[in-house]
Amino acid sequence: MTARPVGPDGYEYPLIKLKAPENSIREGLLPVPDGMMAWKNKKNDFVVLGVGYYADPEKRTEAWWREATKNLRPDQVERELLINFDSRGGEKVFPFLEREPHKFVRPATDYRDGQHWKIPKHWRIIAGLDYGGRNPTSIHFYAIDEDGTWHSVWEHYEPSHYMTISEILKQHPLWPRVIKTVCDPSIFKKDQNKYKDHQEVIVSIGELLQEEGVHNLERANNDRISGLQRVLQMFGQLPGLDDPPTRLLISEDCSNQYTELSRLVYKEETTTQLLNNNPSEDVVKKNDHTYDDLRYALMSWDFESKEVKPDLKNPFALSTVIHELDQRDKRKKRGLL
């Protein structure tokens, strides 16, 4: 589309332009009218013509747009009206990433000059790992600054053998600073055959990684609902908070993570299911590898609460009760209770 469609009344449509499918061929094709797009299928060289609703002049009014979209979610508008093949069904989990990317994405140069990393020495670094043999293995390094803000600074994202993973990690300049690698709990399941001392033994991917020198593995807390709440909290997007700070930033180097998070959607339920149940608070378990390694890492960290200040003059105040419970929990962990 060469220009944004304008209706007879001068109205400019609030649209995303037509998008061809990923990995399609779009160069070398003849131009098409506004409201259409042409692309070539790489597999069979067929030329496909996508026709947007606004190719019809009668549908180029604000009144038509309001009527057509009034009962549709944004993802439904993208799929059904804008022919966006990359849009997935369901309400988006992190829609703010596409609305305001400047708030959550940082230039790669904030963290490195070429191959030289600029992560301050007092920042702590942990890694999140979601293992995949046929699916992508997702690994991210998260640098935590003095204010408790997390910076996703590096990623590995492709199907990987455990030996490849160990070599990539050990060769990375930041690896000596990584405190721990928080992993998908499934990698600790003994389901891999290996010959040792002329005998076949069954080991886990975690054991194989440790044998290759990746010793700082930690089993992740895989509570999906709590993990999602933690991610939303770090993005400053939990409901009921007045202008909370953004404490999770993504480097441009981590483009796969930004793309996956932007497209992640909640599980869809039918109208019948919603009559008897609340809407799902879990995400669709597909193309969520970077999201998984992020929540593994976040759920492993002991965040200090800065919001609750106890009113010690009032022993019945909620803040005082919460403070006392926190102190009791800390004493219990130290074996004092």
Secondary structure, 3 states (H helix, E strand, C coil): CCCCCECCCCCECCCCCCCCCCCCECCCCCCCCCCEEEEECCCCCCEEEEECHHHCHHHCCHHHHHHHHCCCCHHHHHHHCCCCCCCCCCCECCCHHHHCHHHHEECHHHCEECCEECCCCCCEEEEEEECCCCCCEEEEEEEECCCCCEEEEEEEEECCCHHHHHHHHHHCCCHHHEEEEEECHHHHCEEEEEEECCEEEEEEHHHHHHHCCCCCEEECCCCHHHHHHHHHHHCCCCCCCCCCCCCEEEECCCHHHHHHHHHCEECCCCHHHHHHCCCCCCECCCCCHHHHHHHHHHHCCCCCCCCCCCCCCCCCCHHHHHHHHHHHHHHHHCCCC
